[in-house]
């Protein structure tokens, strides 16, 4: 059974919710809820709890009783600073949305959600990431853009199933060497950081299809980038590049190379790449 009551200006959960048998999906998005009552834990058949675009400041301890919960959406315009430790009991949880809250410290309880597939903490105030993030070995997609991150832990390499990593608009100056351990990574977005170099291990991301490095401070690319044999899109706009490894021209699947707002010296291999059908912006 599903119950949906959105855009109603609700300040409390409607009484009728507590009378519904076998409720699986509860959507209370786009309201004015500041809290959820402790009795939310009585809705033990819930698989989806959607409370996006409200005014939540905290979650009740009883949320840990929702052991069948697979999707928890707390994103946008809520005001959460932290998460209760009881959240660790949600071992069925696969999707956790926390975008656009007021989280300044990575909630350590998240690292205990071992079946999580998707984690979104964008548009918060994060400065660091918990070292135990590598314990999320089933994670497929991690979104951390629009925070204040200056570094990433080496334990990031433990995210063996990760397909997409979104880190745009932070303050990253370096990347950990362990990045190269993310063998299943397909998309890596690093636009709008402060990177001056890339680790040699980036060449180990042989499944990578899309690499966005726009708006950084790169002065060179490592030779290992030639090993990205599945790369189709490489965005290098607005860096400090004057040369590129000639081996970039040999990337067999490259379809788009964006060099605008650099000072890259023209070379023959760029023409050859373009002749092959690759779209080049310069």
RODO-2510 file (C-alpha; in nm, 4 decimals, decimal comma):
residues 282
     n   res          X          Y          Z
     1     x     0,0000     0,0000     0,0000
     2     x     0,1133     0,3538    -0,0786
     3     x     0,0219     0,6788     0,0939
     4     x     0,1098     1,0091    -0,0720
     5     x     0,0369     1,3535     0,0676
     6     x     0,2636     1,6179    -0,0859
     7     x     0,2407     1,9973    -0,1258
     8     x    -0,0147     2,0248     0,1558
     9     x     0,1712     2,2414     0,4079
    10     x     0,1632     1,9591     0,6633
    11     x     0,3221     2,0293     1,0009
    12     x     0,2603     1,6800     1,1345
    13     x     0,2069     1,3334     0,9927
    14     x    -0,1664     1,2805     0,9166
    15     x    -0,3443     1,0588     1,1718
    16     x    -0,4760     0,8268     0,9033
    17     x    -0,1222     0,7077     0,8285
    18     x    -0,1159     0,5143     1,1574
    19     x    -0,4275     0,3181     1,0628
    20     x    -0,3084     0,1888     0,7266
    21     x    -0,2226    -0,1824     0,7207
    22     x     0,0875    -0,3082     0,5391
    23     x     0,2017     0,0374     0,4299
    24     x     0,5036     0,0038     0,1982
    25     x     0,5546     0,3525     0,0596
    26     x     0,5028     0,6789     0,2489
    27     x     0,5543     1,0041     0,0546
    28     x     0,5272     1,3236     0,2612
    29     x     0,7492     1,5401     0,0422
    30     x     0,7071     1,9139    -0,0095
    31     x     0,5518     1,9927     0,3289
    32     x     0,6575     2,1759     0,6469
    33     x     0,7403     1,8877     0,8805
    34     x     1,0036     1,9781     1,1411
    35     x     1,0055     1,6381     1,3119
    36     x     0,8863     1,2827     1,2639
    37     x     0,7160     1,1252     1,5661
    38     x     0,8675     0,8271     1,7447
    39     x     0,5694     0,6190     1,6366
    40     x     0,7106     0,6252     1,2802
    41     x     0,8965     0,3163     1,3983
    42     x     0,5656     0,1313     1,4164
    43     x     0,5374     0,1359     1,0356
    44     x     0,7517    -0,1738     1,0161
    45     x     0,6402    -0,2763     0,6653
    46     x     0,7762     0,0420     0,5042
    47     x     1,0205    -0,0012     0,2165
    48     x     1,0145     0,3635     0,0974
    49     x     1,0089     0,6705     0,3238
    50     x     1,0153     1,0010     0,1340
    51     x     1,0331     1,3204     0,3390
    52     x     1,2155     1,5484     0,0918
    53     x     1,1635     1,9251     0,0910
    54     x     1,0481     1,9661     0,4485
    55     x     1,2068     2,1334     0,7530
    56     x     1,3369     1,8331     0,9436
    57     x     1,6000     1,9085     1,2083
    58     x     1,6420     1,5585     1,3481
    59     x     1,5227     1,2014     1,3082
    60     x     1,3640     0,9907     1,5819
    61     x     1,5584     0,7014     1,7333
    62     x     1,2741     0,4700     1,6317
    63     x     1,3636     0,5037     1,2637
    64     x     1,5947     0,2107     1,3279
    65     x     1,2879    -0,0136     1,3586
    66     x     1,2129     0,0217     0,9859
    67     x     1,4280    -0,2783     0,9042
    68     x     1,2704    -0,3362     0,5611
    69     x     1,3386     0,0189     0,4425
    70     x     1,5136     0,0271     0,1047
    71     x     1,4802     0,3971     0,0120
    72     x     1,5123     0,6915     0,2529
    73     x     1,4808     1,0383     0,0981
    74     x     1,5616     1,3256     0,3336
    75     x     1,6912     1,5638     0,0677
    76     x     1,6366     1,9304    -0,0117
    77     x     1,5461     2,2054     0,2296
    78     x     1,5629     1,9888     0,5395
    79     x     1,8000     2,1017     0,8158
    80     x     1,9604     1,7831     0,9393
    81     x     2,3019     1,8122     1,1062
    82     x     2,3468     1,4499     1,2075
    83     x     2,1851     1,1063     1,1938
    84     x     2,0865     0,8814     1,4868
    85     x     2,2991     0,5738     1,5586
    86     x     1,9847     0,3611     1,5302
    87     x     2,0042     0,4121     1,1526
    88     x     2,2676     0,1369     1,1472
    89     x     1,9881    -0,1185     1,1901
    90     x     1,8595    -0,0412     0,8401
    91     x     2,0585    -0,3142     0,6706
    92     x     1,8098    -0,3391     0,3809
    93     x     1,8675     0,0274     0,2888
    94     x     1,9981     0,0748    -0,0658
    95     x     1,9274     0,4417    -0,1462
    96     x     2,0003     0,7275     0,0942
    97     x     1,9323     1,0857    -0,0165
    98     x     2,0691     1,3623     0,2093
    99     x     2,1340     1,6396    -0,0425
   100     x     2,0866     2,0016     0,0614
   101     x     2,0856     1,9650     0,4386
   102     x     2,3223     2,1165     0,6980
   103     x     2,5608     1,8245     0,7455
   104     x     2,9129     1,9452     0,8264
   105     x     3,0631     1,6168     0,9526
   106     x     3,0253     1,2917     0,7600
   107     x     2,7815     1,0822     0,9692
   108     x     2,9830     0,7740     1,0733
   109     x     2,6685     0,5639     1,1021
   110     x     2,6437     0,5681     0,7221
   111     x     2,9536     0,3499     0,6969
   112     x     2,7620     0,0712     0,8728
   113     x     2,4941     0,0531     0,6015
   114     x     2,6694    -0,2311     0,4220
   115     x     2,4072    -0,2832     0,1494
   116     x     2,3892     0,0794     0,0397
   117     x     2,4002     0,1219    -0,3397
   118     x     2,3446     0,4989    -0,3743
   119     x     2,4553     0,7783    -0,1408
   120     x     2,3854     1,1465    -0,2052
   121     x     2,5334     1,4094     0,0302
   122     x     2,5574     1,6942    -0,2199
   123     x     2,5076     2,0576    -0,1208
   124     x     2,6103     2,0221     0,2430
   125     x     2,9121     2,1547     0,4370
   126     x     3,1388     1,8496     0,4440
   127     x     3,5119     1,9113     0,4906
   128     x     3,6243     1,5508     0,5346
   129     x     3,5014     1,1992     0,4632
   130     x     3,5054     0,9257     0,7255
   131     x     3,7959     0,6814     0,6772
   132     x     3,5499     0,3941     0,7043
   133     x     3,3724     0,4886     0,3830
   134     x     3,5613     0,2045     0,2186
   135     x     3,3386    -0,0345     0,4136
   136     x     3,0522     0,0495     0,1745
   137     x     3,1682    -0,2223    -0,0609
   138     x     2,8306    -0,2496    -0,2404
   139     x     2,8062     0,1210    -0,3290
   140     x     2,7420     0,1929    -0,6984
   141     x     2,7081     0,5706    -0,6973
   142     x     2,8527     0,8347    -0,4649
   143     x     2,7521     1,2018    -0,4972
   144     x     2,9467     1,4540    -0,2885
   145     x     2,9516     1,7630    -0,5063
   146     x     2,9042     2,1177    -0,3735
   147     x     3,0754     2,0591    -0,0399
   148     x     3,4054     2,1864     0,1047
   149     x     3,6176     1,8733     0,0744
   150     x     3,9936     1,9334     0,0641
   151     x     4,1042     1,5685     0,0563
   152     x     3,9737     1,2140     0,0177
   153     x     4,0763     0,9152     0,2325
   154     x     4,2861     0,6323     0,0894
   155     x     4,0081     0,3985     0,2021
   156     x     3,8047     0,5257    -0,0942
   157     x     3,9713     0,2477    -0,2902
   158     x     3,7594    -0,0028    -0,1000
   159     x     3,4475     0,0935    -0,2966
   160     x     3,4960    -0,2024    -0,5283
   161     x     3,1527    -0,1817    -0,6950
   162     x     3,1501     0,1954    -0,7560
   163     x     3,0350     0,2997    -1,1050
   164     x     2,9954     0,6779    -1,0627
   165     x     3,1857     0,9265    -0,8457
   166     x     3,0626     1,2863    -0,8402
   167     x     3,3019     1,5314    -0,6692
   168     x     3,2413     1,8567    -0,8554
   169     x     3,2800     2,1945    -0,6857
   170     x     3,4816     2,1055    -0,3793
   171     x     3,8323     2,2212    -0,2799
   172     x     4,0310     1,9090    -0,3670
   173     x     4,3999     1,9679    -0,4386
   174     x     4,5036     1,6036    -0,4719
   175     x     4,3467     1,2625    -0,5225
   176     x     4,4453     0,9458    -0,3340
   177     x     4,6507     0,6852    -0,5162
   178     x     4,3893     0,4289    -0,4133
   179     x     4,1550     0,5853    -0,6708
   180     x     4,3024     0,3414    -0,9201
   181     x     4,1499     0,0501    -0,7289
   182     x     3,7997     0,1478    -0,8448
   183     x     3,8080    -0,0991    -1,1325
   184     x     3,4363    -0,0739    -1,2130
   185     x     3,4240     0,3068    -1,2227
   186     x     3,2602     0,4389    -1,5407
   187     x     3,2124     0,8102    -1,4652
   188     x     3,4428     1,0433    -1,2704
   189     x     3,3411     1,4071    -1,2298
   190     x     3,5981     1,6439    -1,0753
   191     x     3,4992     1,9789    -1,2225
   192     x     3,5581     2,2925    -1,0171
   193     x     3,8267     2,1769    -0,7739
   194     x     4,1904     2,2848    -0,7204
   195     x     4,3732     1,9877    -0,8683
   196     x     4,7237     2,0572    -0,9966
   197     x     4,8190     1,6949    -1,0683
   198     x     4,6554     1,3541    -1,1091
   199     x     4,7900     1,0310    -0,9586
   200     x     4,9548     0,7845    -1,1953
   201     x     4,7032     0,5293    -1,0716
   202     x     4,4269     0,7035    -1,2657
   203     x     4,5446     0,4937    -1,5594
   204     x     4,4218     0,1846    -1,3757
   205     x     4,0608     0,2971    -1,4256
   206     x     4,0403     0,1019    -1,7487
   207     x     3,6591     0,0906    -1,7446
   208     x     3,6282     0,4692    -1,7287
   209     x     3,4022     0,6155    -1,9992
   210     x     3,3680     0,9795    -1,8928
   211     x     3,6279     1,1996    -1,7191
   212     x     3,5452     1,5615    -1,6346
   213     x     3,8399     1,7725    -1,5153
   214     x     3,7110     2,1141    -1,6126
   215     x     3,7956     2,4202    -1,4003
   216     x     4,0978     2,2913    -1,2128
   217     x     4,4646     2,3983    -1,2122
   218     x     4,6227     2,1048    -1,3970
   219     x     4,9545     2,1759    -1,5652
   220     x     5,0068     1,8243    -1,7025
   221     x     4,8415     1,4843    -1,7396
   222     x     5,0163     1,1594    -1,6418
   223     x     5,1292     0,9274    -1,9203
   224     x     4,9169     0,6578    -1,7608
   225     x     4,6063     0,8260    -1,9003
   226     x     4,6818     0,6359    -2,2222
   227     x     4,5559     0,3205    -2,0491
   228     x     4,1975     0,4522    -2,0344
   229     x     4,1020     0,2422    -2,3347
   230     x     3,7256     0,2800    -2,2854
   231     x     3,7254     0,6580    -2,2425
   232     x     3,4822     0,8367    -2,4756
   233     x     3,4631     1,1870    -2,3198
   234     x     3,7544     1,3876    -2,1783
   235     x     3,6807     1,7420    -2,0585
   236     x     3,9915     1,9509    -1,9835
   237     x     3,8460     2,2999    -2,0146
   238     x     3,9873     2,5844    -1,8065
   239     x     4,3083     2,4328    -1,6732
   240     x     4,6719     2,5443    -1,7128
   241     x     4,7718     2,2906    -1,9760
   242     x     5,0239     2,3697    -2,2492
   243     x     5,0958     2,0128    -2,3650
   244     x     4,9287     1,6737    -2,3500
   245     x     5,0776     1,3249    -2,3701
   246     x     5,0799     1,2202    -2,7356
   247     x     4,9334     0,8894    -2,6213
   248     x     4,5981     1,0661    -2,5716
   249     x     4,5709     1,0543    -2,9490
   250     x     4,5749     0,6755    -2,9344
   251     x     4,2797     0,6337    -2,7001
   252     x     4,0742     0,3969    -2,9184
   253     x     3,7211     0,5025    -2,8130
   254     x     3,7663     0,8752    -2,7554
   255     x     3,4744     1,0634    -2,9133
   256     x     3,5026     1,4069    -2,7512
   257     x     3,8052     1,6038    -2,6299
   258     x     3,7487     1,9539    -2,4916
   259     x     4,0640     2,1672    -2,4659
   260     x     3,9113     2,5137    -2,4509
   261     x     4,0583     2,7798    -2,2236
   262     x     4,4007     2,6176    -2,2079
   263     x     4,7154     2,7008    -2,4029
   264     x     4,7775     2,3606    -2,5577
   265     x     5,0344     2,3671    -2,8367
   266     x     4,8920     2,2313    -3,1611
   267     x     5,0406     1,8955    -3,2645
   268     x     4,9866     1,6526    -3,5499
   269     x     4,8256     1,3853    -3,3329
   270     x     4,5386     1,6230    -3,2530
   271     x     4,4633     1,6505    -3,6251
   272     x     4,4852     1,2737    -3,6601
   273     x     4,2440     1,2266    -3,3740
   274     x     4,0011     1,4675    -3,5350
   275     x     4,0331     1,2911    -3,8698
   276     x     3,9418     0,9681    -3,6964
   277     x     3,6074     1,1236    -3,5980
   278     x     3,6760     1,2560    -3,2500
   279     x     3,5092     1,5940    -3,1833
   280     x     3,7737     1,8350    -3,0513
   281     x     3,7007     2,1758    -2,9008
   282     x     4,0054     2,4048    -2,8777
***
